[in-house]
Amino acid sequence: MSLHLSQTDRDTVVERWFDRIVDRYPVETARFLRDQQDPFANPVGAALREELAPILDGVLDDRDPVQLAPGLDRIVRIRALQDMSPSQAVGFVLDLKEIFDDVVSEASDAVRRDFDDRVDHLLLAAFDVYSGCREQVSEIRVREIRNRSLKQMERLNEWREQRAGEPSSGSR
């Protein structure tokens, strides 16, 4: 069952959602995220601007959260790399409940419960995305440490070979 919002209400929810997410950053960062429109200079702001509306539409249309994973990935991947706890990285999803209640105050209790359930499923999908991102980061770190260790071993072996080929300092 699809939940319908007027275009004005939909835009208001997206705008408030964006503001709520951005307001959790330090003041200067929040200003940058709002003001910098260049997606290359501001990938976080661009991801939020481009993905929040389609994610909301997916929740309203009751799409499988797996279908929303690519949009979630653009937002959560960045947050997984920032200095945030898992709950901070994916908690922005829960903001949708309160914002929806504020904007769509005339919605019935059944509609609110249905929307809340959909947001809960979206939260679980966001956490799956977060976990996958953190796993990738861990794999990259392990690979980097392994490569660094291998290079150190190679240098040590080269040094040993050079020392083995040098005449000893005590013989003349």
N, CA, C and O of each residue as an XYZ file, in Angstrom:
688
protein
N       0.848     -1.177      0.000
C       0.000      0.000      0.000
C       0.894      1.240      0.000
O       1.802      1.371      0.821
N       0.625      2.113     -0.905
C       1.400      3.337     -1.028
C       0.772      4.431     -0.158
O      -0.449      4.585     -0.117
N       1.621      5.177      0.526
C       1.159      6.334      1.296
C       1.366      7.571      0.429
O       2.437      7.763     -0.149
N       0.361      8.386      0.345
C       0.449      9.557     -0.522
C       0.619     10.821      0.294
O      -0.091     11.053      1.272
N       1.571     11.631     -0.125
C       1.780     12.958      0.442
C       1.621     13.964     -0.680
O       1.932     13.671     -1.835
N       1.143     15.136     -0.347
C       1.134     16.198     -1.345
C       2.588     16.526     -1.682
O       3.488     16.241     -0.893
N       2.811     17.111     -2.826
C       4.171     17.484     -3.224
C       4.775     18.436     -2.191
O       5.962     18.347     -1.877
N       3.958     19.340     -1.670
C       4.436     20.293     -0.663
C       4.871     19.568      0.607
O       5.938     19.853      1.150
N       4.038     18.621      1.087
C       4.397     17.868      2.290
C       5.643     17.025      2.053
O       6.523     16.948      2.910
N       5.710     16.397      0.891
C       6.886     15.570      0.558
C       8.147     16.426      0.578
O       9.150     16.045      1.182
N       8.097     17.586     -0.082
C       9.256     18.469     -0.125
C       9.621     18.974      1.269
O      10.801     19.122      1.588
N       8.616     19.235      2.093
C       8.859     19.690      3.469
C       9.549     18.601      4.276
O      10.487     18.885      5.020
N       9.096     17.355      4.140
C       9.731     16.244      4.853
C      11.193     16.120      4.426
O      12.076     15.996      5.274
N      11.451     16.154      3.131
C      12.827     16.021      2.634
C      13.696     17.165      3.143
O      14.825     16.944      3.582
N      13.173     18.379      3.085
C      13.940     19.542      3.527
C      14.253     19.458      5.027
O      15.381     19.719      5.446
N      13.262     19.098      5.818
C      13.495     18.980      7.269
C      14.440     17.830      7.587
O      15.244     17.918      8.515
N      14.342     16.757      6.821
C      15.230     15.616      7.025
C      16.669     16.026      6.739
O      17.576     15.725      7.514
N      16.867     16.718      5.614
C      18.196     17.225      5.262
C      18.726     18.113      6.391
O      19.855     17.941      6.851
N      17.890     19.070      6.834
C      18.318     19.995      7.890
C      18.659     19.262      9.182
O      19.646     19.600      9.835
N      17.877     18.282      9.556
C      18.110     17.535     10.796
C      19.457     16.806     10.714
O      20.218     16.794     11.682
N      19.746     16.209      9.572
C      21.014     15.489      9.406
C      22.186     16.461      9.480
O      23.155     16.231     10.204
N      22.084     17.543      8.728
C      23.176     18.515      8.643
C      23.408     19.201      9.989
O      24.547     19.494     10.353
N      22.334     19.454     10.720
C      22.467     20.150     12.008
C      23.230     19.342     13.049
O      23.632     19.894     14.073
N      23.433     18.082     12.820
C      24.184     17.258     13.778
C      25.701     17.378     13.575
O      26.480     16.876     14.384
N      26.107     18.036     12.508
C      27.528     18.285     12.267
C      27.928     19.579     12.979
O      27.063     20.380     13.332
N      29.227     19.790     13.193
C      29.674     21.077     13.744
C      29.185     22.234     12.861
O      28.933     22.054     11.669
N      29.058     23.412     13.460
C      28.446     24.567     12.790
C      29.089     24.870     11.439
O      28.385     25.045     10.444
N      30.401     24.932     11.397
C      31.086     25.256     10.130
C      30.846     24.177      9.076
O      30.642     24.483      7.901
N      30.871     22.928      9.497
C      30.623     21.822      8.577
C      29.189     21.888      8.062
O      28.943     21.694      6.872
N      28.251     22.160      8.955
C      26.844     22.266      8.560
C      26.652     23.383      7.545
O      25.933     23.213      6.561
N      27.286     24.516      7.776
C      27.186     25.641      6.833
C      27.734     25.217      5.465
O      27.128     25.495      4.431
N      28.881     24.544      5.475
C      29.486     24.080      4.224
C      28.553     23.105      3.509
O      28.341     23.223      2.302
N      27.991     22.137      4.251
C      27.111     21.140      3.643
C      25.880     21.787      3.012
O      25.391     21.325      1.981
N      25.388     22.846      3.624
C      24.219     23.553      3.086
C      24.570     24.433      1.887
O      23.846     24.470      0.893
N      25.699     25.141      2.002
C      26.002     26.194      1.027
C      26.776     25.724     -0.191
O      26.561     26.241     -1.287
N      27.658     24.769     -0.033
C      28.502     24.324     -1.148
C      27.693     23.401     -2.057
O      27.305     22.303     -1.656
N      27.446     23.850     -3.265
C      26.608     23.102     -4.204
C      27.404     22.176     -5.122
O      26.830     21.291     -5.757
N      28.720     22.374     -5.196
C      29.552     21.554     -6.075
C      29.647     20.138     -5.503
O      30.170     19.951     -4.405
N      29.146     19.137     -6.238
C      29.159     17.766     -5.715
C      30.563     17.190     -5.524
O      30.753     16.277     -4.721
N      31.544     17.716     -6.255
C      32.910     17.217     -6.092
C      33.552     17.813     -4.845
O      34.340     17.147     -4.173
N      33.221     19.053     -4.536
C      33.747     19.701     -3.331
C      32.969     19.277     -2.093
O      33.491     19.320     -0.979
N      31.713     18.864     -2.294
C      30.834     18.536     -1.179
C      30.074     17.235     -1.456
O      28.862     17.266     -1.673
N      30.770     16.097     -1.452
C      30.086     14.834     -1.758
C      29.041     14.446     -0.715
O      28.064     13.775     -1.046
N      29.231     14.854      0.532
C      28.254     14.533      1.574
C      26.951     15.273      1.302
O      25.880     14.667      1.280
N      27.043     16.564      1.100
C      25.853     17.365      0.804
C      25.169     16.896     -0.469
O      23.941     16.829     -0.532
N      25.962     16.571     -1.483
C      25.389     16.097     -2.750
C      24.653     14.781     -2.559
O      23.555     14.598     -3.087
N      25.246     13.869     -1.813
C      24.592     12.575     -1.573
C      23.270     12.775     -0.843
O      22.268     12.147     -1.183
N      23.268     13.644      0.153
C      22.025     13.913      0.888
C      20.973     14.532     -0.025
O      19.821     14.099     -0.037
N      21.376     15.550     -0.790
C      20.417     16.223     -1.675
C      19.842     15.272     -2.723
O      18.660     15.348     -3.058
N      20.681     14.384     -3.233
C      20.251     13.518     -4.327
C      19.527     12.264     -3.854
O      18.737     11.703     -4.613
N      19.763     11.810     -2.643
C      19.234     10.505     -2.224
C      18.079     10.556     -1.237
O      17.301      9.605     -1.172
N      17.935     11.633     -0.464
C      16.881     11.644      0.547
C      15.485     11.545     -0.066
O      14.651     10.786      0.427
N      15.221     12.294     -1.123
C      13.885     12.250     -1.736
C      13.564     10.868     -2.309
O      12.474     10.355     -2.054
N      14.459     10.250     -3.065
C      14.149      8.899     -3.556
C      13.979      7.873     -2.428
O      13.174      6.948     -2.546
N      14.728      8.035     -1.347
C      14.567      7.113     -0.215
C      13.185      7.314      0.404
O      12.479      6.344      0.679
N      12.802      8.565      0.621
C      11.465      8.837      1.159
C      10.393      8.269      0.233
O       9.441      7.640      0.695
N      10.546      8.488     -1.061
C       9.571      7.943     -2.023
C       9.487      6.424     -1.901
O       8.399      5.852     -1.971
N      10.624      5.780     -1.721
C      10.637      4.324     -1.575
C       9.902      3.877     -0.326
O       9.195      2.869     -0.346
N      10.062      4.619      0.762
C       9.341      4.294      1.996
C       7.845      4.500      1.783
O       7.037      3.657      2.173
N       7.481      5.607      1.171
C       6.058      5.891      0.934
C       5.424      4.854      0.011
O       4.263      4.488      0.189
N       6.191      4.379     -0.980
C       5.678      3.380     -1.934
C       5.786      1.956     -1.393
O       5.380      1.006     -2.061
N       6.331      1.805     -0.189
C       6.506      0.502      0.455
C       7.399     -0.428     -0.369
O       7.138     -1.625     -0.487
N       8.464      0.158     -0.936
C       9.433     -0.657     -1.666
C      10.266     -1.454     -0.682
O      10.458     -1.057      0.468
N      10.744     -2.561     -1.148
C      11.643     -3.390     -0.346
C      12.884     -2.547     -0.022
O      13.487     -1.969     -0.926
N      13.266     -2.473      1.249
C      14.438     -1.676      1.611
C      15.708     -2.064      0.846
O      16.605     -1.238      0.679
N      15.786     -3.307      0.382
C      16.946     -3.728     -0.416
C      17.033     -2.889     -1.694
O      18.128     -2.597     -2.174
N      15.890     -2.508     -2.237
C      15.876     -1.663     -3.435
C      16.400     -0.258     -3.134
O      16.881      0.439     -4.028
N      16.305      0.144     -1.881
C      16.756      1.479     -1.483
C      18.223      1.484     -1.049
O      18.784      2.539     -0.754
N      18.832      0.314     -1.012
C      20.213      0.183     -0.533
C      21.215      1.046     -1.307
O      22.106      1.621     -0.682
N      21.113      1.165     -2.639
C      22.092      2.023     -3.324
C      22.056      3.483     -2.853
O      23.103      4.107     -2.682
N      20.860      4.021     -2.644
C      20.750      5.385     -2.135
C      21.255      5.491     -0.708
O      21.955      6.439     -0.353
N      20.894      4.509      0.105
C      21.405      4.468      1.481
C      22.924      4.363      1.487
O      23.597      4.985      2.308
N      23.450      3.574      0.567
C      24.897      3.361      0.500
C      25.637      4.679      0.308
O      26.663      4.914      0.946
N      25.122      5.540     -0.567
C      25.805      6.826     -0.821
C      25.893      7.665      0.440
O      26.872      8.385      0.639
N      24.884      7.582      1.290
C      24.877      8.384      2.511
C      25.642      7.670      3.627
O      26.496      8.269      4.282
N      25.338      6.419      3.836
C      25.895      5.669      4.965
C      27.384      5.403      4.774
O      28.138      5.426      5.746
N      27.822      5.153      3.549
C      29.239      4.879      3.297
C      30.105      6.034      3.792
O      31.139      5.811      4.422
N      29.692      7.245      3.512
C      30.448      8.418      3.956
C      30.441      8.488      5.478
O      31.470      8.752      6.100
N      29.289      8.254      6.064
C      29.157      8.334      7.517
C      29.930      7.213      8.204
O      30.403      7.392      9.326
N      30.065      6.070      7.553
C      30.827      4.947      8.119
C      32.314      5.282      8.192
O      33.038      4.716      9.012
N      32.769      6.190      7.349
C      34.176      6.581      7.348
C      34.451      7.753      8.276
O      35.601      8.020      8.625
N      33.396      8.451      8.672
C      33.565      9.580      9.573
C      33.650      9.064     11.006
O      33.396      7.892     11.282
N      34.005      9.951     11.887
C      34.174      9.578     13.284
C      32.804      9.540     13.969
O      32.479     10.401     14.786
N      32.005      8.516     13.614
C      30.658      8.369     14.156
C      30.476      6.957     14.664
O      31.064      6.005     14.150
N      29.655      6.847     15.679
C      29.277      5.517     16.146
C      28.288      4.934     15.131
O      27.721      5.676     14.330
N      28.077      3.623     15.158
C      27.093      3.031     14.250
C      25.705      3.662     14.403
O      25.020      3.893     13.407
N      25.289      3.940     15.634
C      23.964      4.530     15.835
C      23.890      5.934     15.250
O      22.844      6.328     14.733
N      24.974      6.695     15.320
C      24.988      8.029     14.712
C      24.987      7.927     13.189
O      24.357      8.735     12.507
N      25.685      6.943     12.667
C      25.802      6.803     11.214
C      24.475      6.453     10.561
O      24.195      6.912      9.454
N      23.654      5.650     11.226
C      22.383      5.225     10.611
C      21.164      5.838     11.291
O      20.047      5.686     10.796
N      21.353      6.519     12.401
C      20.244      7.070     13.165
C      19.424      8.105     12.435
O      18.281      8.370     12.807
N      19.999      8.700     11.388
C      19.256      9.700     10.617
C      17.968      9.123     10.041
O      17.016      9.859      9.781
N      17.937      7.814      9.843
C      16.747      7.161      9.288
C      15.566      7.339     10.246
O      14.441      7.581      9.808
N      15.819      7.218     11.536
C      14.743      7.331     12.526
C      14.142      8.729     12.584
O      12.997      8.893     13.008
N      14.894      9.732     12.166
C      14.367     11.096     12.150
C      13.117     11.207     11.289
O      12.266     12.067     11.517
N      13.018     10.332     10.303
C      11.857     10.364      9.406
C      10.538     10.207     10.162
O       9.537     10.819      9.788
N      10.526      9.412     11.200
C       9.286      9.189     11.956
C       8.754     10.488     12.541
O       7.592     10.842     12.338
N       9.606     11.191     13.262
C       9.183     12.439     13.907
C       8.825     13.503     12.877
O       7.835     14.218     13.031
N       9.620     13.602     11.846
C       9.354     14.603     10.811
C       8.017     14.308     10.120
O       7.219     15.216      9.886
N       7.785     13.043      9.800
C       6.518     12.647      9.175
C       5.346     13.014     10.089
O       4.348     13.569      9.630
N       5.469     12.707     11.368
C       4.399     13.029     12.312
C       4.130     14.528     12.380
O       2.977     14.953     12.453
N       5.202     15.334     12.357
C       5.037     16.789     12.411
C       4.385     17.342     11.143
O       3.503     18.197     11.213
N       4.821     16.853     10.000
C       4.343     17.398      8.724
C       2.955     16.874      8.382
O       2.107     17.621      7.894
N       2.727     15.601      8.637
C       1.462     14.969      8.260
C       0.659     14.707      9.543
O       0.351     13.562      9.874
N       0.337     15.757     10.234
C      -0.309     15.636     11.538
C      -1.710     15.032     11.464
O      -2.204     14.502     12.458
N      -2.354     15.106     10.299
C      -3.716     14.577     10.172
C      -3.748     13.087      9.845
O      -4.830     12.520      9.688
N      -2.598     12.448      9.740
C      -2.556     11.024      9.394
C      -3.157     10.193     10.524
O      -2.999     10.516     11.701
N      -3.836      9.136     10.156
C      -4.445      8.245     11.152
C      -3.359      7.465     11.888
O      -2.215      7.381     11.443
N      -3.751      6.901     13.023
C      -2.805      6.085     13.791
C      -2.333      4.886     12.983
O      -1.170      4.494     13.079
N      -3.216      4.305     12.193
C      -2.844      3.149     11.367
C      -1.795      3.547     10.332
O      -0.841      2.806     10.094
N      -1.970      4.712      9.721
C      -0.998      5.197      8.726
C       0.334      5.472      9.409
O       1.385      5.132      8.866
N       0.309      6.075     10.579
C       1.551      6.366     11.307
C       2.288      5.071     11.676
O       3.504      4.974     11.514
N       1.541      4.086     12.171
C       2.167      2.801     12.524
C       2.765      2.139     11.287
O       3.867      1.593     11.344
N       2.044      2.188     10.173
C       2.547      1.603      8.927
C       3.829      2.317      8.493
O       4.811      1.673      8.125
N       3.810      3.636      8.540
C       4.996      4.407      8.159
C       6.157      4.076      9.097
O       7.283      3.868      8.645
N       5.884      4.029     10.396
C       6.937      3.704     11.370
C       7.543      2.329     11.102
O       8.758      2.161     11.202
N       6.719      1.354     10.767
C       7.222      0.013     10.447
C       8.135      0.055      9.222
O       9.178     -0.598      9.192
N       7.739      0.815      8.231
C       8.565      0.934      7.015
C       9.908      1.586      7.333
O      10.945      1.174      6.814
N       9.880      2.596      8.179
C      11.126      3.266      8.569
C      12.012      2.309      9.363
O      13.231      2.311      9.198
N      11.407      1.497     10.219
C      12.189      0.504     10.964
C      12.891     -0.471     10.019
O      14.051     -0.819     10.239
N      12.205     -0.907      8.983
C      12.831     -1.803      7.997
C      13.948     -1.081      7.238
O      14.983     -1.671      6.926
N      13.727      0.195      6.947
C      14.765      0.986      6.291
C      15.990      1.117      7.199
O      17.126      1.056      6.729
N      15.754      1.295      8.493
C      16.860      1.389      9.446
C      17.699      0.112      9.436
O      18.929      0.169      9.451
N      17.035     -1.019      9.410
C      17.767     -2.288      9.363
C      18.594     -2.400      8.083
O      19.727     -2.880      8.108
N      18.020     -1.956      6.967
C      18.775     -1.969      5.704
C      19.977     -1.027      5.793
O      21.060     -1.350      5.305
N      19.785      0.136      6.415
C      20.888      1.085      6.573
C      21.993      0.482      7.438
O      23.177      0.680      7.163
N      21.609     -0.247      8.474
C      22.623     -0.882      9.318
C      23.361     -1.964      8.551
O      24.567     -2.128      8.733
N      22.668     -2.707      7.698
C      23.339     -3.703      6.851
C      24.363     -3.025      5.945
O      25.478     -3.518      5.777
N      23.974     -1.890      5.364
C      24.898     -1.141      4.509
C      26.101     -0.684      5.329
O      27.246     -0.823      4.899
N      25.828     -0.139      6.511
C      26.907      0.326      7.385
C      27.875     -0.819      7.702
O      29.091     -0.654      7.606
N      27.330     -1.970      8.078
C      28.167     -3.121      8.419
C      29.031     -3.542      7.239
O      30.212     -3.845      7.408
N      28.451     -3.560      6.054
C      29.215     -3.907      4.854
C      30.339     -2.921      4.594
O      31.440     -3.315      4.210
N      30.064     -1.637      4.801
C      31.092     -0.612      4.600
C      32.228     -0.767      5.607
O      33.401     -0.681      5.245
N      31.879     -0.993      6.859
C      32.906     -1.162      7.893
C      33.738     -2.412      7.629
O      34.942     -2.426      7.885
N      33.099     -3.456      7.119
C      33.824     -4.680      6.773
C      34.823     -4.397      5.654
O      35.958     -4.871      5.701
N      34.409     -3.632      4.658
C      35.321     -3.273      3.568
C      36.495     -2.458      4.087
O      37.636     -2.681      3.681
N      36.223     -1.515      4.983
C      37.296     -0.701      5.563
C      38.280     -1.596      6.309
O      39.492     -1.422      6.188
N      37.772     -2.538      7.069
C      38.641     -3.458      7.810
C      39.494     -4.291      6.864
O      40.688     -4.476      7.099
N      38.884     -4.791      5.796
C      39.641     -5.585      4.822
C      40.741     -4.755      4.176
O      41.848     -5.248      3.961
N      40.442     -3.504      3.868
C      41.451     -2.622      3.265
C      42.596     -2.397      4.243
O      43.762     -2.427      3.850
N      42.277     -2.175      5.503
C      43.315     -1.956      6.514
C      44.188     -3.192      6.694
O      45.410     -3.084      6.796
N      43.565     -4.361      6.734
C      44.326     -5.607      6.884
C      45.247     -5.793      5.678
O      46.416     -6.146      5.834
N      44.720     -5.556      4.482
C      45.520     -5.680      3.259
C      46.691     -4.700      3.278
O      47.804     -5.048      2.885
N      46.437     -3.478      3.736
C      47.487     -2.467      3.806
C      48.580     -2.882      4.789
O      49.768     -2.745      4.496
N      48.182     -3.381      5.937
C      49.164     -3.832      6.935
C      49.965     -5.013      6.393
O      51.182     -5.072      6.563
N      49.281     -5.953      5.740
C      49.970     -7.106      5.156
C      50.975     -6.648      4.097
O      52.114     -7.115      4.079
N      50.556     -5.736      3.217
C      51.464     -5.255      2.172
C      52.661     -4.522      2.768
O      53.791     -4.676      2.305
N      52.399     -3.726      3.797
C      53.486     -3.014      4.455
C      54.457     -3.996      5.104
O      55.671     -3.808      5.037
N      53.929     -5.033      5.725
C      54.779     -6.050      6.363
C      55.607     -6.786      5.325
O      56.789     -7.051      5.545
N      54.993     -7.118      4.191
C      55.736     -7.791      3.125
C      56.873     -6.921      2.609
O      57.969     -7.419      2.352
N      56.623     -5.635      2.457
C      57.678     -4.725      1.991
C      58.808     -4.648      3.011
O      59.980     -4.601      2.637
N      58.465     -4.633      4.290
C      59.492     -4.609      5.332
C      60.323     -5.894      5.289
O      61.544     -5.851      5.436
N      59.669     -7.022      5.091
C      60.381     -8.302      5.001
C      61.311     -8.306      3.788
O      62.442     -8.785      3.870
N      60.833     -7.770      2.663
C      61.685     -7.707      1.470
C      62.914     -6.850      1.731
O      64.027     -7.235      1.372
N      62.721     -5.689      2.354
C      63.861     -4.821      2.675
C      64.833     -5.514      3.622
O      66.047     -5.410      3.453
N      64.311     -6.209      4.601
C      65.155     -6.936      5.547
C      65.950     -8.016      4.825
O      67.143     -8.179      5.082
N      65.307     -8.751      3.929
C      66.010     -9.793      3.168
C      67.082     -9.189      2.272
O      68.176     -9.742      2.156
N      66.775     -8.050      1.631
C      67.782     -7.377      0.801
C      68.968     -6.948      1.655
O      70.117     -7.107      1.243
N      68.704     -6.412      2.830
C      69.763     -5.981      3.728
C      70.617     -7.173      4.158
O      71.843     -7.073      4.204
N      69.980     -8.292      4.471
C      70.720     -9.507      4.858
C      71.595     -9.990      3.712
O      72.744    -10.379      3.916
N      71.036     -9.960      2.498
C      71.823    -10.394      1.340
C      73.027     -9.489      1.126
O      74.111     -9.975      0.805
N      72.859     -8.196      1.296
C      73.978     -7.262      1.149
C      75.035     -7.524      2.226
O      76.232     -7.522      1.937
N      74.601     -7.744      3.439
C      75.530     -8.009      4.542
C      76.263     -9.325      4.322
O      77.447     -9.440      4.639
N      75.566    -10.313      3.782
C      76.194    -11.613      3.551
C      77.263    -11.505      2.470
O      78.248    -12.244      2.488
N      77.070    -10.594      1.540
C      78.028    -10.437      0.446
C      79.199     -9.536      0.787
O      80.172     -9.514      0.034
N      79.156     -8.789      1.887
C      80.214     -7.879      2.271
C      81.303     -8.639      3.037
O      81.011     -9.561      3.798
N      82.568     -8.236      2.824
C      83.600     -8.850      3.658
C      83.435     -8.402      5.111
O      83.004     -7.281      5.380
N      83.779     -9.278      6.026
C      83.624     -8.913      7.444
C      84.617     -7.814      7.785
O      85.703     -7.753      7.207
N      84.256     -6.960      8.706
C      85.076     -5.793      9.043
C      86.357     -6.193      9.789
O      87.303     -5.407      9.842
N      86.403     -7.399     10.364
C      87.597     -7.796     11.120
C      88.652     -8.418     10.240
O      89.766     -8.593     10.735
N      88.429     -8.770      8.996
C      89.433     -9.427      8.155
C      90.043     -8.441      7.216
O      89.351     -7.613      6.622
N      91.419     -8.534      7.071
C      92.178     -7.717      6.122
C      93.350     -8.418      5.634
O      94.102     -7.875      4.825
